[in-house]
């Protein structure tokens, strides 16, 4: 398996623009997570899905952030409009509840977002 | 409020020595604790899991302890190598509810000098 695939790896945009980050989880995994990592706050959970259904979005900072999972193999995180304080590395991760659930997360390589 | 604390200062050690990293937590009742490794520009990679009813877990040169009384986990790398240099994150998953969703500490940077 190719692992969790995220795109783009790097995005530089101007304040006010819409940003869409994409994620393809590992096939067969039923959980998908979006995290944001900054030096100040570390790795923060934004939202997670189970079987394509959003379960907890309490970590989404504002209404400017939205996430969707239209099918088991694709998810997007959208920021509209973007602001400089959204600059961070955004990670997608997936996991499986099958068998003994250890909760191990498999992370993508991240999308580094810079908002000017 | 719930808090996971890892040393923010980098740990510098000489090759061959044992590295010990600490993860402390408050206001948690974790079902388990995980350790991840993160290299610069990469996503975290899972290393070890230890459950609340386990005291110690080993995997090759890695050893993790879990003291629910002290609310602390120690992560040891024996015979450390420069290739072990990375940031190490601990993550806790609460025992409430049916889903175990980890919350991460901010990580400690380990630098192993040749």
Boltz contact constraints between the chains, C-beta under 6 A:
constraints:
  - contact:
      token1: [A, 42]
      token2: [B, 106]
      max_distance: 6.0
  - contact:
      token1: [A, 43]
      token2: [B, 104]
      max_distance: 6.0
  - contact:
      token1: [A, 91]
      token2: [B, 43]
      max_distance: 6.0
  - contact:
      token1: [A, 102]
      token2: [B, 49]
      max_distance: 6.0
  - contact:
      token1: [A, 103]
      token2: [B, 93]
      max_distance: 6.0
  - contact:
      token1: [A, 103]
      token2: [B, 100]
      max_distance: 6.0
  - contact:
      token1: [A, 103]
      token2: [B, 102]
      max_distance: 6.0
  - contact:
      token1: [A, 104]
      token2: [B, 46]
      max_distance: 6.0
  - contact:
      token1: [A, 107]
      token2: [B, 43]
      max_distance: 6.0
  - contact:
      token1: [A, 107]
      token2: [B, 44]
      max_distance: 6.0
  - contact:
      token1: [A, 108]
      token2: [B, 43]
      max_distance: 6.0
  - contact:
      token1: [A, 109]
      token2: [B, 42]
      max_distance: 6.0
  - contact:
      token1: [A, 109]
      token2: [B, 43]
      max_distance: 6.0
  - contact:
      token1: [A, 110]
      token2: [B, 43]
      max_distance: 6.0
